[in-house]
Amino acid sequence: MAQATRDDLRNVAIVAHVDHGKTTLVDAMLRQTGSFSDHANVGERVMDSGDLEREKGITILAKNTAIAYKGEHSGGKEITINVIDTPGHADFGGEVERGLSMVDGVVLLVDASEGPLPQTRFVLRKALEAKLPVILLVNKTDRADARIDEVVEETHDLLLGLASDLHDDVPDLDIDGILELPIIYASGRAGIASLVKPADGTLPEGENLEPLFGAIMKYIPAPTFDDEAPLQAHVTNLDASPFLGRLALLRIFNGKLKKGQQVAWVRQDGTTQNVKITELLKTKALERFPTEEANPGDIVAVAGIEDITIGETLADPNDVRPLPMIKVDDPAISMTIGINTSPMAGRVKGAKVTARLVKDRLDKELIGNVSIKVLPTERPDAWEVQGRGELALAILVEQMRREGYELTVGKPQVVTKRVDGKLHEPYEDLTIDVPEEFLGAMTQLLAARKGQMKNMVANATGWTRMEFRVPSRGLIGFRTEFLTQTKGTGIANAISAGYDVWAGEITTRNNGSLIADRAGVVTPFAMIGLQERGSFFVQPTSEVYAGMVIGENSRADDMEVNITKEKKLTNMRAASSDEFQSLTPPRTLSLEECLEFAREDECVEVTPEATRIRKVELDPNVRARLASQRKNASDPNK
C-alpha cells in the first residue's frame, strides 16, 4: 500500500457570503487561462447558467468547472484546477456541503468592506470540520469604503473562535496552520490579485491573477490516493442531459474508472447492484467531453445509472468499500404545496394541474436537492415541503411555475420539535448593517419579532452593525419590511442557530386584507370608491373570485368589499359628471412578496400566468367560524 499523489491536479472550492464576488472571480480565472475559444460568445458570470440565477444575480446550484493552468507556477506542465463555485445564501447550504465533500482545499472570499458575515462563518466551519486548508482572499479592495486591515483581523478572530468551538469535536485540528493562512488581495472584476496589501479603495498592484494561482499550487494539496486500493467514487451532484439521461457527478478517491466498465453501485439503503458505465465525461471550462478513463482525484460525470442519487458510492464489484453518506443540516422552514383549488384553476392552456404531476415534480426535486424533504399531509393532493429557508422554497415554487404547474402554496411555517414536553422552534443569528439614522427603527422592528440584541458595533463611516438572535418565524416576511424601513440601504443576513423554546406569538402584519365578496371583473369605478380604504393588488378589468385577497386594508381587520360594482347609467346629466377621478396605481407583488404578505389563514395561488393571494377558506361563513375558534385556542405550550 503506497500513497501516491496527482501533481497535475488541484480540486478547490470557492466559498463566501452572498455577493462577495465568487462567480465573478471564477469568470476572471477562466478568461485568463484561455479556457474560452476566440469565437466563444461568453457573457458575464458564465457559471450562473439558469434563468433564475441570471435574473436574481445569485448562485443557486453548486457547479464545477475545470481550468487548464499553464502559467508561471505550473512548473512547465499543464495543471487542471477543478473549481467548485458554491452558492452564498444559507438557504442553499446543502449545496455548499456537497461542494466541500469533493475538494482538497478552500479559497475563502471576504468583501474588503463588509468583512466576514454569518454565511462566511457557516462555510468556514464546514471547511474546518472537513480539515481543509484555507486561502483567504480579500476581494473588492477597490471599493471606496474598503477597510482591509480590519477585515483581515475580523477573519482571524472568526477563525480563532471557530477553532476553539471545534476543539472538542475535531481534536486533531491544526490551530497553527489555521492562523498562518495565506492572504491574497484581489479585485475579481478587474481580474487582478496580489500578495502585497494595497491601500484602502485602490486596486492591487499587478496585471493578472497569477498570485492566486500560485497560492492554489502551493497551499492546496494535490489529491492523494492509495495506488493499490480498489475503485471508490462518491456521487456528489446530479445533472441531466437530453441525450444521455441522468448524469452523476463523482469525485474518484481511489482506483480508475473506465468507459464500459462494470462497477458495484452501493445505494443509500446499503444494497449493492452491478451496473455498467455507458458514458464517461470530463469537464473542460464549461463543456463536458467524452473520455475513455478517469484517474483518482478527478471529478467526472457518468451516465447509464438511472436511479442513482447523491451520497451513493461506485466501487469495485470484487472489493466493495462504500464511502460515508453526505450529512446535511435539518430543514427549518416548511410550506404546503398542493394542486390549484381556486375557482380559476385550469384556465391556462397546457398547464399541469393534476396531483400526480405535482407529486412527480416534487419527487424529481428530491433527487437532486439534498436540502429539502417532502412529507404527506392529511389531504391526498397537498404535500408539506421542508427546506432550509424561505428563499429556497420560493425558488422551487418559481421554478415549478415556469415549468407550467398550477399550485396552491401555503404560508411558510417553521418546523417545530417537542423537547421534554416543551415546544421548541428554530432560531437564527441575524446580522444587519444599517446607516445610523435607522438604528431606532431596526431595534423596534426586531423587538416586535421577538429578536434579542447580542452585539452592536458602530463604524467610523456612519454605519452600524447589529447582531440579533431571532426566531425563524420572525424572519418570515422580514426582508421587505426591512428594506422599506432602511430605504433600500440596509444589508441583512441570517444563519441557523439551532432550536430553542417557543418565543410566543409574533404579529408581523398589522393591517388586514381587502377581500372580494363575489366573482366578477374589477371595475375602475369600484376601485375609485374604495381606494381610501387601503391599497390594491389587482388591476382594473382583471378577474376576481369570492374569497380572493385584492388588497391591503388600512385597518387591522379583514374587510369584504364589492370590487366589481359598476356605475349606474342614467340619461340625466349631473353637473359634476365631468370631474376627473384619479386612481392610485395598484401594487404588483412578486411571488416572494405574496408569500411574505399572506397570513396564517391565507395562501397563494400560483399559475404560469398569474400569482394571486386568497383565503384558504373561500366561504365567508366558514371563515368567520374558524377565526373565532382560533381566537379561543390557547398558547401551544399549555
LINTA-V451874 format. One record per pair of residues at least 6 apart in sequence whose C-alpha atoms are under 6 Angstrom apart, sorted by the first residue. I is the first residue (numbers start at 1). J is the second residue. Records with the same first field share a line. If there is no record, write none. Layout:
I = J + J
This chain:
1 = 228
2 = 226
3 = 225 + 226
4 = 224 + 225
5 = 223 + 224
6 = 222 + 223
7 = 222
8 = 79
9 = 79 + 80 + 81
10 = 81 + 222
11 = 81 + 82 + 103 + 104
12 = 83 + 103 + 105 + 106
13 = 83 + 84 + 106
14 = 85 + 106 + 107
15 = 108
16 = 88 + 108 + 109 + 120
17 = 88 + 119 + 120
18 = 88 + 89
20 = 111
23 = 45
24 = 45 + 188
25 = 188
27 = 45
28 = 191
33 = 69
35 = 285
53 = 59
59 = 87
60 = 87
62 = 85 + 86 + 95
63 = 84 + 85
64 = 83 + 84
65 = 82 + 83 + 285 + 286
66 = 81 + 82 + 283 + 284 + 285
67 = 80 + 81 + 285
68 = 79 + 80
69 = 78 + 79
70 = 78
73 = 214
86 = 96
91 = 388 + 389 + 392
94 = 328 + 371
98 = 236
102 = 251
105 = 132 + 133 + 220
106 = 134
107 = 134 + 135
108 = 135 + 136 + 137
109 = 137 + 138
110 = 138 + 139
111 = 139
112 = 138 + 139 + 140 + 141 + 146 + 147 + 148
113 = 145 + 146 + 147
115 = 151
118 = 495
135 = 182
136 = 183
137 = 183 + 184 + 185
138 = 185
139 = 186 + 187
140 = 187
141 = 201
142 = 201 + 202 + 203
143 = 201
144 = 201
146 = 200 + 201
147 = 200
184 = 194 + 195
185 = 193 + 194
186 = 192 + 193
191 = 208
192 = 207 + 208 + 209
193 = 209 + 211
194 = 204 + 211
198 = 204
223 = 297
225 = 254
230 = 255 + 316
231 = 254 + 255 + 315 + 316
232 = 253 + 254 + 314 + 315
233 = 250 + 251 + 252 + 253 + 313 + 314
234 = 250 + 251 + 313
235 = 249 + 250 + 310 + 311 + 312
236 = 249 + 250 + 310 + 311
237 = 249 + 310
238 = 247 + 248 + 249 + 368
239 = 247
240 = 246 + 247
247 = 301 + 302 + 303
248 = 301 + 302
249 = 300 + 301
250 = 299 + 300
251 = 298 + 299
252 = 296 + 297 + 298
253 = 296 + 297
254 = 296
255 = 296
256 = 294 + 295
257 = 293 + 294
258 = 292 + 293
259 = 277 + 279 + 280 + 292
260 = 276 + 277 + 278
261 = 276 + 277
262 = 275 + 276
263 = 274 + 275 + 315 + 316 + 317
264 = 273 + 274 + 314 + 315 + 316 + 317
265 = 272 + 273 + 274 + 314
266 = 272 + 312 + 313
267 = 312
268 = 312
277 = 304
278 = 303 + 304
279 = 302 + 303
280 = 290 + 291 + 302
281 = 288 + 289 + 290 + 291 + 300 + 301
282 = 288 + 289 + 300
311 = 325 + 326
313 = 322
331 = 386 + 387 + 388
332 = 388 + 414 + 415
333 = 386 + 387 + 389 + 413 + 414 + 415
334 = 385 + 386 + 412 + 413 + 414
335 = 384 + 385 + 410 + 412
336 = 383 + 384 + 409 + 410
337 = 382 + 383 + 408 + 409
338 = 381 + 382 + 407 + 408
339 = 355 + 407 + 408
340 = 406 + 407 + 408
351 = 404 + 405
352 = 404 + 405
353 = 406
355 = 381
371 = 387
372 = 386 + 387
373 = 385 + 386
374 = 384 + 385
375 = 383 + 384
376 = 383
377 = 383
401 = 608
402 = 608
404 = 608
406 = 606 + 607
407 = 606
408 = 604 + 605
409 = 603 + 604
410 = 603
411 = 595 + 603
416 = 424 + 425
417 = 423 + 424
418 = 424
423 = 502
424 = 500 + 501 + 502
425 = 499 + 500 + 502
426 = 472 + 498 + 499
427 = 470 + 471 + 472 + 497 + 498 + 499
428 = 469 + 470 + 472 + 494 + 495 + 496 + 497
429 = 468 + 469 + 494 + 495 + 497
430 = 467 + 468 + 493 + 494
431 = 466 + 467 + 492 + 493
432 = 465 + 466 + 491 + 492
433 = 464 + 465 + 490 + 491
434 = 463 + 464 + 490
435 = 462 + 463
436 = 462 + 463 + 464
449 = 474 + 506
451 = 468 + 469 + 470
452 = 468 + 469
453 = 467 + 468
454 = 467 + 468
455 = 466 + 467
456 = 465 + 466
457 = 464 + 465
458 = 464
477 = 596
510 = 556
511 = 553 + 555 + 556
512 = 553 + 556 + 557 + 558
513 = 551 + 552 + 553 + 558
514 = 549 + 550 + 551 + 552 + 553 + 559 + 560
515 = 547 + 548 + 549 + 550 + 560
516 = 546 + 547 + 548 + 560 + 561 + 562
517 = 546 + 560 + 561 + 562
518 = 545 + 546
519 = 544 + 545 + 546
520 = 543 + 544 + 564
521 = 541 + 542 + 543 + 564
522 = 540 + 541 + 542 + 563 + 564
523 = 540 + 541 + 564
524 = 540
526 = 563 + 565
528 = 583
533 = 554
534 = 552 + 553 + 554
535 = 551 + 552
536 = 550 + 551 + 586
537 = 550 + 551 + 586 + 587 + 588
538 = 550
547 = 615 + 618
548 = 614
549 = 613 + 614
601 = 616
602 = 614 + 615 + 616
603 = 613 + 614 + 616
604 = 612 + 613
605 = 611 + 612
617 = 623
